[in-house]
Amino acid sequence: MDIVIVDGHTLNPGDLDWSPLKELGTYAVFPRTAPDELLERATSAEIILTNKVVLDADTIASLPKLQYIGVLATGFNVVDLAAAKEREIVVTNIPGYSTASVSQMVFALLLEMSQQVGHHARLVEEGAWSRCEDFSFHERPLFELAGRTFGIVGYGQIGHQVAEIARAFGMKVLVQTANPDKYKEEKGLEFVDIDTLFSECDIISLNCPLTSETKHLVNTARLARVKEGTLLINTGRGDLIDEAAVAEALNDGYLGGFAADVLSSEPPSEDNPLLSAPNCFITPHIAWATAEARQRLLDIAIANIKAFQAGAPQNRVA
């Protein structure tokens, strides 16, 4: 089969091996594909692998040989599923590959806000410690996590692991999920509604999918419920928050800090209000990008194709 990877660079900038795809057909890897390049590059494709390149209804209709779309991510909003179903094109995703990595990133961001490691390391590099009269100094407040109340929005695989880590730090954990009865046997957690979570938590982590219901879940009205000094972390999707509302809360000094690995537009425009907001920590969508997670993603992508070719698709979303 003819396999085309339309944006392979972020998954594999050169440290992974594409060659197992040889067993499944001929393949071509394009580091990046602009919208006006897609049809030419994929015209003969029977299988397309994509991460962020959009396959809308018009594109799908223009690719007559296409039988399978493999999304190289957990989210699959880059594919018009209705159009794929109409053509009986199988669409799969890659769930669970980055659970450990994203959970780790939640606490990397939180520890940066609580310990200010990066900030103080830069001060040392600039000579501030060498000029200091004391053996120790800190320029910003530091605080312990133990005893704080940690809120998790979304309780999938990542939410589960984030909860375990939060408890290990000695925090009380509140969870909001659409199906709390499913987890009623779990100990050490309290399941609450979204407004209670925002009202009672010192730290809030967004680990839910982006849907029409969760878009701008964090908005001006919801931010009005939080306690002064609350910290907000987003490693889910950028559009879970209203960026202007969060920036305003940071500029007003009411929100204690915001840390995110995702933004509504990536890469962001230079006028994104979060880029100039105080107590704001943004990383360039790297939570998923550990070597281990990327290798796992590639392995599952290959396994998904093998399952499709065997007539028993796995991780199917359409």
C-alpha positions in Angstrom: 0.0 0.0 0.0 1.1 3.6 -0.6 1.7 5.3 2.7 2.2 9.1 3.1 3.3 10.8 6.3 2.4 14.4 5.7 4.0 16.0 8.8 6.5 13.7 10.2 9.1 16.1 11.7 7.6 16.7 15.2 7.2 13.0 15.8 10.5 12.0 14.3 13.1 14.9 13.9 15.7 12.2 13.1 16.1 10.1 16.2 13.5 7.4 15.5 13.3 4.8 12.7 10.6 4.9 10.0 11.8 1.7 8.3 9.3 -0.7 9.9 6.8 0.9 7.5 8.6 -1.0 4.7 6.8 -4.1 5.8 3.4 -2.5 5.3 4.0 -0.9 1.9 5.9 1.9 0.1 6.1 5.1 2.2 7.1 8.7 1.8 7.8 11.1 4.8 7.3 14.8 4.5 8.6 16.9 7.4 5.8 19.4 6.9 3.0 19.9 4.4 1.3 23.2 3.6 -2.4 23.1 2.7 -1.6 23.8 -1.0 0.9 20.9 -1.1 -1.3 18.2 0.4 -3.3 17.0 -2.7 -0.2 16.7 -4.9 1.8 14.8 -2.2 -1.1 12.5 -1.2 -2.8 12.0 -4.6 -1.8 8.3 -4.8 -2.0 7.6 -1.0 -4.0 4.7 0.3 -2.9 5.5 3.8 -2.2 8.9 5.2 -0.6 9.6 8.6 -1.2 13.1 9.9 -0.7 15.0 13.1 -1.8 18.6 12.5 -2.3 18.7 8.8 -6.1 19.0 8.3 -8.0 16.5 6.2 -11.3 18.3 5.6 -14.3 17.1 3.5 -13.0 18.6 0.3 -9.6 17.1 0.7 -10.9 13.7 1.5 -13.2 13.9 -1.6 -10.2 14.7 -3.7 -8.2 11.6 -2.7 -9.9 8.7 -4.5 -7.4 6.0 -3.4 -7.5 6.9 0.3 -8.6 4.0 2.5 -7.1 4.8 5.9 -6.2 7.9 7.9 -4.0 7.4 11.0 -3.9 10.4 13.3 -0.5 10.6 15.0 -2.1 12.0 18.2 -4.9 11.3 20.7 -7.1 14.1 19.4 -8.6 13.6 16.0 -10.3 17.0 15.3 -8.0 17.5 12.2 -10.1 14.9 10.3 -13.7 15.4 9.1 -15.0 12.2 10.5 -18.4 12.5 8.7 -16.7 12.8 5.3 -14.4 9.8 6.2 -17.4 7.7 7.2 -19.3 8.6 4.0 -16.3 7.3 2.0 -15.9 4.3 4.4 -12.4 5.4 5.2 -11.1 4.1 8.5 -9.7 6.7 10.9 -7.7 5.8 13.9 -5.9 7.7 16.7 -3.2 6.9 19.3 -4.6 6.9 22.8 -2.5 6.6 25.9 1.0 6.9 24.4 1.9 10.1 26.4 0.3 9.5 29.8 3.5 9.4 31.8 5.1 12.3 29.9 2.1 14.7 30.1 1.6 13.8 33.8 5.2 14.6 34.4 4.8 17.9 32.6 1.9 18.9 34.8 4.2 18.8 37.8 7.2 20.3 36.0 5.0 23.4 35.4 3.6 23.3 38.9 7.1 23.0 40.5 8.3 25.9 38.4 5.5 28.0 39.9 6.1 26.8 43.4 9.9 26.8 43.5 10.8 29.3 40.7 13.7 27.1 39.7 14.2 28.6 36.2 14.0 32.2 37.5 16.5 31.7 40.3 18.8 29.6 38.1 18.9 32.6 35.7 19.7 34.9 38.6 22.6 32.7 39.6 23.8 32.7 36.0 23.6 36.5 35.9 25.8 36.7 39.0 23.2 37.7 41.6 24.2 35.0 44.1 27.9 35.9 43.7 27.0 39.4 44.6 24.7 38.4 47.5 25.7 39.2 51.1 23.9 36.0 52.4 24.4 32.3 51.8 20.8 32.1 50.5 18.3 34.4 48.8 15.0 34.2 47.0 13.5 36.9 44.9 10.0 35.5 44.6 7.8 33.7 47.1 8.3 29.9 47.4 5.7 27.5 48.9 5.1 23.9 49.7 2.5 21.8 47.8 1.7 19.6 50.8 -1.6 20.4 52.3 -2.9 22.3 49.2 -6.1 21.3 47.4 -5.4 20.1 43.9 -8.3 20.0 41.3 -8.3 17.9 38.2 -10.7 18.5 35.3 -11.0 15.3 33.4 -10.3 11.8 34.7 -8.9 9.8 31.8 -5.6 8.0 31.9 -3.7 11.3 32.4 -6.1 12.5 35.1 -5.6 9.2 37.0 -1.9 9.5 37.0 -1.9 13.2 37.9 -4.1 12.4 40.9 -1.7 9.7 42.1 1.3 12.2 41.9 -0.7 14.9 43.6 -1.5 12.6 46.5 2.2 11.7 46.7 2.9 15.3 47.3 0.5 15.3 50.2 -2.3 17.3 48.5 -6.0 16.8 48.8 -7.4 15.9 45.4 -10.8 17.0 43.9 -11.9 15.7 40.5 -14.5 16.8 38.1 -15.5 14.2 35.5 -18.6 13.5 33.4 -18.9 10.0 34.9 -18.1 10.2 38.6 -20.2 7.0 39.4 -17.7 5.0 37.3 -15.0 5.7 39.9 -17.0 5.6 43.1 -14.9 2.8 44.5 -11.7 4.8 44.3 -10.2 6.0 47.5 -8.5 9.2 48.4 -10.4 11.4 45.9 -13.4 13.6 46.1 -15.6 14.0 43.0 -17.3 17.4 42.7 -19.0 19.6 40.1 -16.9 22.0 38.0 -18.0 25.1 39.9 -17.1 23.5 43.3 -13.7 22.5 42.0 -12.9 26.0 40.8 -14.1 27.5 44.1 -12.2 25.3 46.5 -8.9 24.4 44.8 -5.6 26.1 45.2 -4.3 24.5 42.0 -6.3 23.4 39.0 -5.1 21.1 36.2 -7.0 20.8 32.9 -6.7 17.3 31.6 -10.0 16.9 29.7 -10.5 16.7 25.9 -11.6 19.7 23.8 -15.2 19.4 22.8 -17.9 21.9 22.0 -18.9 21.7 25.7 -15.4 22.3 27.1 -14.2 25.0 24.7 -13.5 28.1 26.9 -14.3 26.1 30.0 -12.1 28.6 31.8 -13.6 32.0 31.1 -14.2 35.2 32.9 -17.2 33.9 34.8 -15.4 30.7 36.0 -12.3 32.6 36.9 -14.5 34.8 39.2 -15.1 31.7 41.3 -11.4 30.9 42.1 -9.7 32.0 45.3 -7.1 34.7 45.0 -3.7 33.3 44.2 -5.0 30.1 42.6 -2.7 28.4 40.1 -4.0 27.1 36.8 -2.3 24.5 34.6 -3.3 23.5 31.1 -1.7 20.5 29.3 -4.9 19.6 27.5 -5.8 21.8 24.6 -5.3 25.5 24.2 -9.0 26.3 23.6 -10.0 24.9 27.0 -9.3 28.5 28.2 -10.3 31.9 27.1 -6.8 33.3 26.8 -7.8 36.9 27.0 -9.7 36.2 30.2 -6.8 34.4 31.8 -4.4 37.1 30.8 -6.7 39.7 32.4 -6.9 37.7 35.6 -3.0 37.5 35.7 -2.6 41.2 34.9 -5.1 42.0 37.7 -3.0 39.9 40.1 -6.0 37.8 41.0 -4.9 34.6 39.4 -1.7 33.5 41.1 -0.1 31.9 38.1 -0.9 30.2 34.8 1.3 27.5 33.2 0.5 25.9 29.9 2.1 23.6 27.3 -0.7 24.4 24.7 -2.2 27.5 23.2 -5.2 28.1 21.0 -3.0 28.8 18.0 0.4 27.1 17.6 2.8 28.6 17.0 1.2 31.6 18.8 0.9 35.1 17.3 3.2 37.6 18.8 0.2 39.5 20.2 -1.2 36.6 22.2 -2.0 38.3 25.5 -0.5 35.4 27.6 3.0 36.0 26.2 3.2 39.3 28.1 1.2 38.5 31.2 2.9 38.2 34.6 3.3 34.9 36.4 2.7 33.1 33.2 4.8 30.1 32.1 4.4 28.8 28.5 6.2 25.8 27.0 6.1 25.0 23.2 3.8 21.9 23.2 6.5 19.6 24.4 4.7 17.5 27.1 4.1 14.7 24.5 7.6 14.9 23.0 9.8 12.8 25.3 11.8 10.1 23.3 9.8 7.4 25.1 6.4 8.8 24.2 7.3 9.5 20.6 8.6 5.9 20.2 5.5 4.6 21.7 3.4 6.7 19.4 5.2 5.4 16.3 5.0 1.8 17.5 1.2 2.2 18.0 0.8 3.9 14.7 2.5 1.0 12.9 0.4 -1.5 14.9 -2.8 0.4 13.9 -1.9 0.0 10.2 -1.1 -3.7 10.6 -4.5 -4.2 12.3 -6.3 -2.3 9.5 -4.5 -4.4 6.9 -5.5 -7.6 8.7 -9.1 -6.5 8.6 -9.5 -5.8 12.3 -8.9 -2.0 12.9 -7.9 -1.0 16.4 -8.2 2.4 18.0 -10.8 3.3 15.4 -12.6 6.6 15.8 -14.5 6.4 12.4 
